[in-house]
Amino acid sequence: MKSILIFMILITSTLFAVDSNTSKEDRIQKQLKIEMQKEQKYAKEQIFYQHWNYDYKGAEVNKESLKKLPEIELDDLDMDSVYD
C-alpha cells in the first residue's frame, strides 16, 4: 500500500515538473506582454502629465471682475467652540 502511494506521488511530481518546464517560456512571454502593456500605459500617462500640454488661459481670473466682489468682513474668528 505504501509503495503504491509513493509511486503515485513520484508520478504526479514528475508530471508537474515536466509541465512547469514546458510552460516556463509561456509564462515568460505572458509576463513580458503584461509588462509591455504597463509600460505603454505609463507612457500614455506621462504624456498626459506634461505641463506644456495644458491650456491655462481658460482658468485665468479676470482681475477687473475681482473688484466687483463684495469684501467679506470677519467679526470674530473664534475657533474655541469648534474643539469643545
N, C-alpha and C positions, 0 to 999 in steps of 0.2 A: 504494500500500500504506500509506504513511504517512497519507494523507488519510483512509483508512477507519479506521485506528486512532484518529486524532484525533477523527473523527466519533463513533466508539463511546464514547470517553472523555467527550465532551461530552454525549451522550445519557444515559449512566449517571449522570454527575454531576448533570444536571438532574432525573433521576428520583429520586435520593437527596435532592436539595434539596426537591423537592415533597413527598416522603414525610416528611421531617423537619418541614416546616412544618405539615402536617396532623396529625401525631401529637404536636405540641408541647402542645396542650391536653390530650391523653390522658395524656401524661407528667406534666403538672402535676397533673391530677386523681389520678393514681396516687400521686404523691409526697405530695399532701395527705392521701390516705387512709392512707398509711403513717405519716405524722407524727401524724395523729389517733389511730391505734392506739397509737403510742408514748406519746402524752400520756395516754391512758386507762390504760395500764399504769403510768405514773409516778404518776398519781393514786391508783390502787389500791395501789401500794407505799407511798405516803405515808400512807395510812390505816393500813396495817399497822405502820408505824414510829412512830406516835404513842404517846407514853408513857402516856397516860391509858387506853389500851385494854388494858393488861396487868394481870393479877391476880397480885400479888406475894405474896399470903397463902400460897400453896402452896409457895413457895420459902423461907419464913422458917425459921430454925433455932430449935429449942426449946432454950433456954438451960439448962434442967434436964437435958436429955439430954447436954449437953456435960460436965457434972460427972461423969458415969459413965464417960467415956472415960479410958483409962489415959494417963498422961503418958509420952511417949517421951523418953528421955534420950539425948543425943548424947555419945558418948565423946570422939571427936576428929574434927573436921571438917577433914581434910587433903586438899586439892584438888591437891596437887603430883603425885600419881600419875596423875591424870586427863590432865595435859598432857604426860606422858612419851611 
